[in-house]
């Protein structure tokens, strides 16, 4: 898995990042928009720091 920071040329020049699969390079997730590139990087740094303990929660109410 890897991350790509991009700049949206049509939406106020804001920044966002993609979460990409290493093997087929498919986009797995897209972030929210950030006003600055540094804000996008700061968000990624939180992910890097916290991911070693990452879990998920299923809130669908389904089994």
PDB file of N, CA, C and O in Angstrom:
ATOM      1  N   UNK A   1       0.846  -1.164   0.000  1.00  0.00           N
ATOM      2  CA  UNK A   1       0.000   0.000   0.000  1.00  0.00           C
ATOM      3  C   UNK A   1       0.897   1.233   0.000  1.00  0.00           C
ATOM      4  O   UNK A   1       1.957   1.256   0.624  1.00  0.00           O
ATOM      5  N   UNK A   2       0.443   2.248  -0.713  1.00  0.00           N
ATOM      6  CA  UNK A   2       1.182   3.509  -0.720  1.00  0.00           C
ATOM      7  C   UNK A   2       0.206   4.660  -0.905  1.00  0.00           C
ATOM      8  O   UNK A   2      -0.965   4.443  -1.216  1.00  0.00           O
ATOM      9  N   UNK A   3       0.681   5.870  -0.715  1.00  0.00           N
ATOM     10  CA  UNK A   3      -0.150   7.068  -0.746  1.00  0.00           C
ATOM     11  C   UNK A   3       0.366   8.025  -1.817  1.00  0.00           C
ATOM     12  O   UNK A   3       1.570   8.125  -2.052  1.00  0.00           O
ATOM     13  N   UNK A   4      -0.560   8.719  -2.456  1.00  0.00           N
ATOM     14  CA  UNK A   4      -0.218   9.701  -3.486  1.00  0.00           C
ATOM     15  C   UNK A   4      -0.935  11.005  -3.149  1.00  0.00           C
ATOM     16  O   UNK A   4      -2.157  11.023  -3.002  1.00  0.00           O
ATOM     17  N   UNK A   5      -0.183  12.091  -3.026  1.00  0.00           N
ATOM     18  CA  UNK A   5      -0.787  13.413  -2.809  1.00  0.00           C
ATOM     19  C   UNK A   5      -1.012  14.051  -4.167  1.00  0.00           C
ATOM     20  O   UNK A   5      -0.136  14.046  -5.031  1.00  0.00           O
ATOM     21  N   UNK A   6      -2.210  14.603  -4.335  1.00  0.00           N
ATOM     22  CA  UNK A   6      -2.549  15.303  -5.583  1.00  0.00           C
ATOM     23  C   UNK A   6      -3.170  16.655  -5.273  1.00  0.00           C
ATOM     24  O   UNK A   6      -3.607  16.923  -4.154  1.00  0.00           O
ATOM     25  N   UNK A   7      -3.195  17.494  -6.294  1.00  0.00           N
ATOM     26  CA  UNK A   7      -3.820  18.810  -6.189  1.00  0.00           C
ATOM     27  C   UNK A   7      -4.984  18.838  -7.167  1.00  0.00           C
ATOM     28  O   UNK A   7      -4.822  18.525  -8.346  1.00  0.00           O
ATOM     29  N   UNK A   8      -6.154  19.213  -6.676  1.00  0.00           N
ATOM     30  CA  UNK A   8      -7.342  19.249  -7.514  1.00  0.00           C
ATOM     31  C   UNK A   8      -7.416  20.581  -8.245  1.00  0.00           C
ATOM     32  O   UNK A   8      -7.669  21.608  -7.615  1.00  0.00           O
ATOM     33  N   UNK A   9      -7.204  20.593  -9.554  1.00  0.00           N
ATOM     34  CA  UNK A   9      -7.173  21.854 -10.299  1.00  0.00           C
ATOM     35  C   UNK A   9      -8.542  22.506 -10.463  1.00  0.00           C
ATOM     36  O   UNK A   9      -8.628  23.693 -10.777  1.00  0.00           O
ATOM     37  N   UNK A  10      -9.602  21.745 -10.256  1.00  0.00           N
ATOM     38  CA  UNK A  10     -10.940  22.302 -10.493  1.00  0.00           C
ATOM     39  C   UNK A  10     -11.702  22.622  -9.215  1.00  0.00           C
ATOM     40  O   UNK A  10     -12.798  23.179  -9.275  1.00  0.00           O
ATOM     41  N   UNK A  11     -11.148  22.284  -8.078  1.00  0.00           N
ATOM     42  CA  UNK A  11     -11.870  22.530  -6.825  1.00  0.00           C
ATOM     43  C   UNK A  11     -11.013  23.365  -5.891  1.00  0.00           C
ATOM     44  O   UNK A  11     -10.495  22.861  -4.895  1.00  0.00           O
ATOM     45  N   UNK A  12     -10.868  24.623  -6.210  1.00  0.00           N
ATOM     46  CA  UNK A  12     -10.137  25.594  -5.384  1.00  0.00           C
ATOM     47  C   UNK A  12      -8.683  25.208  -5.127  1.00  0.00           C
ATOM     48  O   UNK A  12      -8.107  25.605  -4.114  1.00  0.00           O
ATOM     49  N   UNK A  13      -8.087  24.439  -6.036  1.00  0.00           N
ATOM     50  CA  UNK A  13      -6.675  24.083  -5.916  1.00  0.00           C
ATOM     51  C   UNK A  13      -6.357  23.374  -4.600  1.00  0.00           C
ATOM     52  O   UNK A  13      -5.242  23.491  -4.091  1.00  0.00           O
ATOM     53  N   UNK A  14      -7.314  22.648  -4.049  1.00  0.00           N
ATOM     54  CA  UNK A  14      -7.083  21.969  -2.785  1.00  0.00           C
ATOM     55  C   UNK A  14      -6.360  20.642  -2.992  1.00  0.00           C
ATOM     56  O   UNK A  14      -6.339  20.093  -4.094  1.00  0.00           O
ATOM     57  N   UNK A  15      -5.771  20.143  -1.917  1.00  0.00           N
ATOM     58  CA  UNK A  15      -4.965  18.928  -1.947  1.00  0.00           C
ATOM     59  C   UNK A  15      -5.756  17.759  -1.370  1.00  0.00           C
ATOM     60  O   UNK A  15      -6.640  17.943  -0.532  1.00  0.00           O
ATOM     61  N   UNK A  16      -5.427  16.568  -1.826  1.00  0.00           N
ATOM     62  CA  UNK A  16      -6.016  15.348  -1.289  1.00  0.00           C
ATOM     63  C   UNK A  16      -5.017  14.222  -1.516  1.00  0.00           C
ATOM     64  O   UNK A  16      -4.034  14.394  -2.237  1.00  0.00           O
ATOM     65  N   UNK A  17      -5.264  13.082  -0.906  1.00  0.00           N
ATOM     66  CA  UNK A  17      -4.387  11.944  -1.163  1.00  0.00           C
ATOM     67  C   UNK A  17      -5.203  10.701  -1.475  1.00  0.00           C
ATOM     68  O   UNK A  17      -6.363  10.576  -1.082  1.00  0.00           O
ATOM     69  N   UNK A  18      -4.573   9.802  -2.181  1.00  0.00           N
ATOM     70  CA  UNK A  18      -5.152   8.518  -2.539  1.00  0.00           C
ATOM     71  C   UNK A  18      -4.400   7.432  -1.797  1.00  0.00           C
ATOM     72  O   UNK A  18      -3.185   7.515  -1.617  1.00  0.00           O
ATOM     73  N   UNK A  19      -5.122   6.424  -1.372  1.00  0.00           N
ATOM     74  CA  UNK A  19      -4.518   5.216  -0.834  1.00  0.00           C
ATOM     75  C   UNK A  19      -4.548   4.207  -1.975  1.00  0.00           C
ATOM     76  O   UNK A  19      -5.616   3.871  -2.485  1.00  0.00           O
ATOM     77  N   UNK A  20      -3.380   3.728  -2.373  1.00  0.00           N
ATOM     78  CA  UNK A  20      -3.262   2.857  -3.539  1.00  0.00           C
ATOM     79  C   UNK A  20      -2.755   1.473  -3.141  1.00  0.00           C
ATOM     80  O   UNK A  20      -1.962   1.328  -2.210  1.00  0.00           O
ATOM     81  N   UNK A  21      -3.228   0.461  -3.863  1.00  0.00           N
ATOM     82  CA  UNK A  21      -2.753  -0.914  -3.654  1.00  0.00           C
ATOM     83  C   UNK A  21      -1.396  -1.075  -4.324  1.00  0.00           C
ATOM     84  O   UNK A  21      -1.186  -0.586  -5.435  1.00  0.00           O
ATOM     85  N   UNK A  22      -0.489  -1.750  -3.660  1.00  0.00           N
ATOM     86  CA  UNK A  22       0.856  -1.928  -4.210  1.00  0.00           C
ATOM     87  C   UNK A  22       0.866  -2.775  -5.471  1.00  0.00           C
ATOM     88  O   UNK A  22       1.578  -2.455  -6.423  1.00  0.00           O
ATOM     89  N   UNK A  23       0.094  -3.840  -5.494  1.00  0.00           N
ATOM     90  CA  UNK A  23       0.150  -4.771  -6.619  1.00  0.00           C
ATOM     91  C   UNK A  23      -0.416  -4.223  -7.914  1.00  0.00           C
ATOM     92  O   UNK A  23       0.295  -4.102  -8.911  1.00  0.00           O
ATOM     93  N   UNK A  24      -1.701  -3.890  -7.894  1.00  0.00           N
ATOM     94  CA  UNK A  24      -2.353  -3.440  -9.130  1.00  0.00           C
ATOM     95  C   UNK A  24      -2.557  -1.925  -9.191  1.00  0.00           C
ATOM     96  O   UNK A  24      -3.110  -1.412 -10.163  1.00  0.00           O
ATOM     97  N   UNK A  25      -2.120  -1.222  -8.174  1.00  0.00           N
ATOM     98  CA  UNK A  25      -2.182   0.247  -8.097  1.00  0.00           C
ATOM     99  C   UNK A  25      -3.612   0.781  -8.103  1.00  0.00           C
ATOM    100  O   UNK A  25      -3.841   1.941  -8.442  1.00  0.00           O
ATOM    101  N   UNK A  26      -4.565  -0.055  -7.731  1.00  0.00           N
ATOM    102  CA  UNK A  26      -5.961   0.385  -7.651  1.00  0.00           C
ATOM    103  C   UNK A  26      -6.116   1.386  -6.506  1.00  0.00           C
ATOM    104  O   UNK A  26      -5.427   1.289  -5.490  1.00  0.00           O
ATOM    105  N   UNK A  27      -7.017   2.338  -6.676  1.00  0.00           N
ATOM    106  CA  UNK A  27      -7.319   3.294  -5.618  1.00  0.00           C
ATOM    107  C   UNK A  27      -8.218   2.620  -4.598  1.00  0.00           C
ATOM    108  O   UNK A  27      -9.309   2.157  -4.929  1.00  0.00           O
ATOM    109  N   UNK A  28      -7.760   2.569  -3.368  1.00  0.00           N
ATOM    110  CA  UNK A  28      -8.520   1.943  -2.291  1.00  0.00           C
ATOM    111  C   UNK A  28      -9.356   2.958  -1.525  1.00  0.00           C
ATOM    112  O   UNK A  28     -10.439   2.636  -1.035  1.00  0.00           O
ATOM    113  N   UNK A  29      -8.855   4.178  -1.424  1.00  0.00           N
ATOM    114  CA  UNK A  29      -9.562   5.229  -0.690  1.00  0.00           C
ATOM    115  C   UNK A  29      -9.065   6.591  -1.141  1.00  0.00           C
ATOM    116  O   UNK A  29      -7.953   6.729  -1.651  1.00  0.00           O
ATOM    117  N   UNK A  30      -9.909   7.595  -0.941  1.00  0.00           N
ATOM    118  CA  UNK A  30      -9.572   8.982  -1.255  1.00  0.00           C
ATOM    119  C   UNK A  30      -9.832   9.815  -0.013  1.00  0.00           C
ATOM    120  O   UNK A  30     -10.854   9.638   0.649  1.00  0.00           O
ATOM    121  N   UNK A  31      -8.935  10.705   0.305  1.00  0.00           N
ATOM    122  CA  UNK A  31      -9.087  11.542   1.494  1.00  0.00           C
ATOM    123  C   UNK A  31     -10.075  12.671   1.243  1.00  0.00           C
ATOM    124  O   UNK A  31     -10.581  12.855   0.137  1.00  0.00           O
ATOM    125  N   UNK A  32     -10.328  13.411   2.300  1.00  0.00           N
ATOM    126  CA  UNK A  32     -11.045  14.666   2.170  1.00  0.00           C
ATOM    127  C   UNK A  32     -10.114  15.690   1.521  1.00  0.00           C
ATOM    128  O   UNK A  32      -8.935  15.404   1.310  1.00  0.00           O
ATOM    129  N   UNK A  33     -10.621  16.860   1.209  1.00  0.00           N
ATOM    130  CA  UNK A  33      -9.806  17.923   0.629  1.00  0.00           C
ATOM    131  C   UNK A  33      -9.133  18.732   1.739  1.00  0.00           C
ATOM    132  O   UNK A  33      -9.716  18.966   2.798  1.00  0.00           O
ATOM    133  N   UNK A  34      -7.904  19.150   1.476  1.00  0.00           N
ATOM    134  CA  UNK A  34      -7.124  19.950   2.419  1.00  0.00           C
ATOM    135  C   UNK A  34      -6.731  21.260   1.756  1.00  0.00           C
ATOM    136  O   UNK A  34      -6.404  21.288   0.570  1.00  0.00           O
ATOM    137  N   UNK A  35      -6.763  22.341   2.522  1.00  0.00           N
ATOM    138  CA  UNK A  35      -6.448  23.662   1.997  1.00  0.00           C
ATOM    139  C   UNK A  35      -4.972  23.781   1.643  1.00  0.00           C
ATOM    140  O   UNK A  35      -4.606  24.496   0.710  1.00  0.00           O
ATOM    141  N   UNK A  36      -4.129  23.080   2.387  1.00  0.00           N
ATOM    142  CA  UNK A  36      -2.695  23.166   2.112  1.00  0.00           C
ATOM    143  C   UNK A  36      -2.098  21.770   1.942  1.00  0.00           C
ATOM    144  O   UNK A  36      -2.637  20.781   2.439  1.00  0.00           O
ATOM    145  N   UNK A  37      -0.996  21.713   1.244  1.00  0.00           N
ATOM    146  CA  UNK A  37      -0.265  20.460   1.076  1.00  0.00           C
ATOM    147  C   UNK A  37       0.236  19.961   2.432  1.00  0.00           C
ATOM    148  O   UNK A  37       0.237  18.758   2.693  1.00  0.00           O
ATOM    149  N   UNK A  38       0.655  20.876   3.281  1.00  0.00           N
ATOM    150  CA  UNK A  38       1.138  20.492   4.604  1.00  0.00           C
ATOM    151  C   UNK A  38       0.039  19.825   5.422  1.00  0.00           C
ATOM    152  O   UNK A  38       0.313  18.878   6.160  1.00  0.00           O
ATOM    153  N   UNK A  39      -1.194  20.298   5.309  1.00  0.00           N
ATOM    154  CA  UNK A  39      -2.303  19.678   6.036  1.00  0.00           C
ATOM    155  C   UNK A  39      -2.523  18.241   5.563  1.00  0.00           C
ATOM    156  O   UNK A  39      -2.809  17.361   6.374  1.00  0.00           O
ATOM    157  N   UNK A  40      -2.394  18.001   4.270  1.00  0.00           N
ATOM    158  CA  UNK A  40      -2.512  16.643   3.741  1.00  0.00           C
ATOM    159  C   UNK A  40      -1.382  15.769   4.277  1.00  0.00           C
ATOM    160  O   UNK A  40      -1.612  14.626   4.670  1.00  0.00           O
ATOM    161  N   UNK A  41      -0.160  16.306   4.293  1.00  0.00           N
ATOM    162  CA  UNK A  41       0.986  15.562   4.834  1.00  0.00           C
ATOM    163  C   UNK A  41       0.814  15.278   6.323  1.00  0.00           C
ATOM    164  O   UNK A  41       1.140  14.186   6.789  1.00  0.00           O
ATOM    165  N   UNK A  42       0.307  16.246   7.063  1.00  0.00           N
ATOM    166  CA  UNK A  42       0.073  16.051   8.495  1.00  0.00           C
ATOM    167  C   UNK A  42      -0.924  14.915   8.726  1.00  0.00           C
ATOM    168  O   UNK A  42      -0.743  14.104   9.635  1.00  0.00           O
ATOM    169  N   UNK A  43      -1.963  14.855   7.915  1.00  0.00           N
ATOM    170  CA  UNK A  43      -2.940  13.780   8.014  1.00  0.00           C
ATOM    171  C   UNK A  43      -2.300  12.428   7.736  1.00  0.00           C
ATOM    172  O   UNK A  43      -2.558  11.455   8.444  1.00  0.00           O
ATOM    173  N   UNK A  44      -1.469  12.369   6.710  1.00  0.00           N
ATOM    174  CA  UNK A  44      -0.762  11.123   6.397  1.00  0.00           C
ATOM    175  C   UNK A  44       0.173  10.722   7.535  1.00  0.00           C
ATOM    176  O   UNK A  44       0.294   9.538   7.849  1.00  0.00           O
ATOM    177  N   UNK A  45       0.827  11.689   8.146  1.00  0.00           N
ATOM    178  CA  UNK A  45       1.730  11.373   9.258  1.00  0.00           C
ATOM    179  C   UNK A  45       0.976  10.760  10.435  1.00  0.00           C
ATOM    180  O   UNK A  45       1.512   9.897  11.130  1.00  0.00           O
ATOM    181  N   UNK A  46      -0.260  11.198  10.662  1.00  0.00           N
ATOM    182  CA  UNK A  46      -1.088  10.582  11.700  1.00  0.00           C
ATOM    183  C   UNK A  46      -1.375   9.130  11.338  1.00  0.00           C
ATOM    184  O   UNK A  46      -1.303   8.248  12.193  1.00  0.00           O
ATOM    185  N   UNK A  47      -1.698   8.883  10.077  1.00  0.00           N
ATOM    186  CA  UNK A  47      -1.948   7.507   9.632  1.00  0.00           C
ATOM    187  C   UNK A  47      -0.707   6.650   9.826  1.00  0.00           C
ATOM    188  O   UNK A  47      -0.801   5.539  10.347  1.00  0.00           O
ATOM    189  N   UNK A  48       0.443   7.142   9.418  1.00  0.00           N
ATOM    190  CA  UNK A  48       1.691   6.388   9.572  1.00  0.00           C
ATOM    191  C   UNK A  48       1.971   6.076  11.037  1.00  0.00           C
ATOM    192  O   UNK A  48       2.377   4.967  11.382  1.00  0.00           O
ATOM    193  N   UNK A  49       1.750   7.062  11.885  1.00  0.00           N
ATOM    194  CA  UNK A  49       2.037   6.900  13.309  1.00  0.00           C
ATOM    195  C   UNK A  49       1.082   5.910  13.970  1.00  0.00           C
ATOM    196  O   UNK A  49       1.499   5.108  14.806  1.00  0.00           O
ATOM    197  N   UNK A  50      -0.194   5.965  13.601  1.00  0.00           N
ATOM    198  CA  UNK A  50      -1.217   5.162  14.265  1.00  0.00           C
ATOM    199  C   UNK A  50      -1.465   3.802  13.626  1.00  0.00           C
ATOM    200  O   UNK A  50      -2.091   2.945  14.249  1.00  0.00           O
ATOM    201  N   UNK A  51      -0.994   3.577  12.405  1.00  0.00           N
ATOM    202  CA  UNK A  51      -1.392   2.379  11.664  1.00  0.00           C
ATOM    203  C   UNK A  51      -0.896   1.075  12.265  1.00  0.00           C
ATOM    204  O   UNK A  51      -1.491   0.026  12.018  1.00  0.00           O
ATOM    205  N   UNK A  52       0.147   1.109  13.024  1.00  0.00           N
ATOM    206  CA  UNK A  52       0.651  -0.137  13.610  1.00  0.00           C
ATOM    207  C   UNK A  52      -0.362  -0.752  14.571  1.00  0.00           C
ATOM    208  O   UNK A  52      -0.319  -1.956  14.828  1.00  0.00           O
ATOM    209  N   UNK A  53      -1.271   0.060  15.102  1.00  0.00           N
ATOM    210  CA  UNK A  53      -2.296  -0.421  16.023  1.00  0.00           C
ATOM    211  C   UNK A  53      -3.692  -0.358  15.397  1.00  0.00           C
ATOM    212  O   UNK A  53      -4.694  -0.397  16.110  1.00  0.00           O
ATOM    213  N   UNK A  54      -3.757  -0.262  14.083  1.00  0.00           N
ATOM    214  CA  UNK A  54      -5.035  -0.051  13.402  1.00  0.00           C
ATOM    215  C   UNK A  54      -5.974  -1.247  13.549  1.00  0.00           C
ATOM    216  O   UNK A  54      -5.552  -2.403  13.510  1.00  0.00           O
ATOM    217  N   UNK A  55      -7.237  -0.939  13.717  1.00  0.00           N
ATOM    218  CA  UNK A  55      -8.313  -1.930  13.732  1.00  0.00           C
ATOM    219  C   UNK A  55      -9.465  -1.365  12.914  1.00  0.00           C
ATOM    220  O   UNK A  55      -9.384  -0.240  12.422  1.00  0.00           O
ATOM    221  N   UNK A  56     -10.515  -2.121  12.769  1.00  0.00           N
ATOM    222  CA  UNK A  56     -11.709  -1.560  12.138  1.00  0.00           C
ATOM    223  C   UNK A  56     -12.915  -1.919  12.978  1.00  0.00           C
ATOM    224  O   UNK A  56     -12.888  -2.892  13.732  1.00  0.00           O
ATOM    225  N   UNK A  57     -13.972  -1.136  12.851  1.00  0.00           N
ATOM    226  CA  UNK A  57     -15.220  -1.358  13.544  1.00  0.00           C
ATOM    227  C   UNK A  57     -16.324  -1.443  12.514  1.00  0.00           C
ATOM    228  O   UNK A  57     -16.443  -0.573  11.650  1.00  0.00           O
ATOM    229  N   UNK A  58     -17.134  -2.488  12.600  1.00  0.00           N
ATOM    230  CA  UNK A  58     -18.273  -2.651  11.704  1.00  0.00           C
ATOM    231  C   UNK A  58     -19.490  -2.048  12.377  1.00  0.00           C
ATOM    232  O   UNK A  58     -19.976  -2.581  13.374  1.00  0.00           O
ATOM    233  N   UNK A  59     -19.986  -0.949  11.846  1.00  0.00           N
ATOM    234  CA  UNK A  59     -21.147  -0.264  12.417  1.00  0.00           C
ATOM    235  C   UNK A  59     -22.378  -0.415  11.543  1.00  0.00           C
ATOM    236  O   UNK A  59     -23.295   0.403  11.613  1.00  0.00           O
ATOM    237  N   UNK A  60     -22.406  -1.468  10.709  1.00  0.00           N
ATOM    238  CA  UNK A  60     -23.529  -1.674   9.808  1.00  0.00           C
ATOM    239  C   UNK A  60     -24.732  -2.307  10.508  1.00  0.00           C
ATOM    240  O   UNK A  60     -25.861  -2.198  10.030  1.00  0.00           O
ATOM    241  N   UNK A  61     -24.488  -2.964  11.633  1.00  0.00           N
ATOM    242  CA  UNK A  61     -25.565  -3.679  12.303  1.00  0.00           C
ATOM    243  C   UNK A  61     -25.852  -5.032  11.665  1.00  0.00           C
ATOM    244  O   UNK A  61     -26.787  -5.724  12.066  1.00  0.00           O
ATOM    245  N   UNK A  62     -25.048  -5.410  10.673  1.00  0.00           N
ATOM    246  CA  UNK A  62     -25.216  -6.686   9.985  1.00  0.00           C
ATOM    247  C   UNK A  62     -24.172  -7.669  10.496  1.00  0.00           C
ATOM    248  O   UNK A  62     -23.131  -7.279  11.025  1.00  0.00           O
ATOM    249  N   UNK A  63     -24.478  -8.972  10.323  1.00  0.00           N
ATOM    250  CA  UNK A  63     -23.485  -9.980  10.716  1.00  0.00           C
ATOM    251  C   UNK A  63     -22.527 -10.246   9.593  1.00  0.00           C
ATOM    252  O   UNK A  63     -21.620 -11.066   9.736  1.00  0.00           O
TER     253      UNK A  63
END
